[in-house]
Amino acid sequence: MPRRPRLAAVAAATAALAVVAAGPATAGDPTVSDPRVVAHFDFAAGQNAENIALEPDGSADITFVFARQVARVTKEGVTTILATLPEVPDAQTPVGGAVVLGIARAHDGTLYVAYATGTAETGIWRIGPGGGAPEQIAQLPADSFPNGLALDEKCATLYSADSARGVVWSVPLDGGDPTVWASGAALEPTAEIPFGANGIKVHEGAVWVSNSARATLLRIPVGPGPDRAAGPVETRSTGLTGIDDFAFTGHGDTVLAALNQVDKLELVRPDGTHKTVLTGADGLDNPTSVAVRAKTVYVNSAAFFTTQDPDPNLLLARITKNKR
């Protein structure tokens, strides 16, 4: 199958990046403990768990990349398929065929997902509360690769990180024409690794983005006024080899980041230093995304690059936010 060699090539290139040494532990670091895999998914069916959004009851809405599915998984591991994105026979993307990637949830339960196909179906799709037939609300260029997806509901705006073009798109929540909100070298892929801007979150007056090719975590201030223009891109952490998506642990700027190719969950401090808090020994298998709700950490694994006994899964752990 074409997607496996292409993904493997990306993994090999990413693994060649230099790793910056993690900083020392501090008394204020959150503690991640009691990891446990609560659900295993069907690798052969394309259920590589990619991105995650949380429901009020603690269930996780998860995108399955190659199956083109959106599933809901309870904290006990019960999995229900909510929707399947339409098949695109002539799909062609950097990883093979059509793939469903980022996901974001509105307060009313509407889900938004990023779909890459290499055709006119590439863009942002909406799934109504409770599931149903997905509807395309914004079309992106066929050669784009909309990966992470974040929602600023107060401003009725979706932000999508485009790994191929190395930009951040802004999309009206009710649909319409997308615009390039942020661009520049810091967001772009490299000659060796064709995946740049990847994970994305809206947090404390800024849009944060990971760049897989450059192993960085970036912060882009959101400007004042109705245009909410992107400010200068700030590099907040480096040496995050294979960084995919990420999540904030609370109101501060401490982050938990999924390091895909090296099977790690990394704690990134506000000063940019970082340390490993979970590994493959805990059940990670090419982790792709993270979510945090109260005292629970959710981590998806996609098993993209595992050659023996791949285990796409959902792992839960406990987080204790220590005081300094």
Buried (B, 14 or more C-beta within 10 A) or exposed (E): EEBEEBBEEBBEBBEEBEBBEBBEEEEEBBEBEEBEBBBBBEBEEBBBBBBBBBBEEBBBBBBBBBBBBBBBBBBEBEBEEBBBBEEBEEBBBBBBBBBBBBBBBBEEBBBBBBBBBBBEBBBBBBBBEEBEEBEBBBBBBBBBBBBBBBBBBEBEBBBBBBBBBBBBBBBBBEBEEBEEBBBBEBBBBBEEBBBBBBBBBBBEEBBBBBBBBBBBBBBBBBEEEEEBEBBEBEEBBBBBBBBBBBBBBEEBBBBBBBBBBBBBBBBBBEEBBBBBBBBBEBBBBBBBBBBBBEEBBBBBBBBBBBEEEBBBBBBBBEBEBEEE
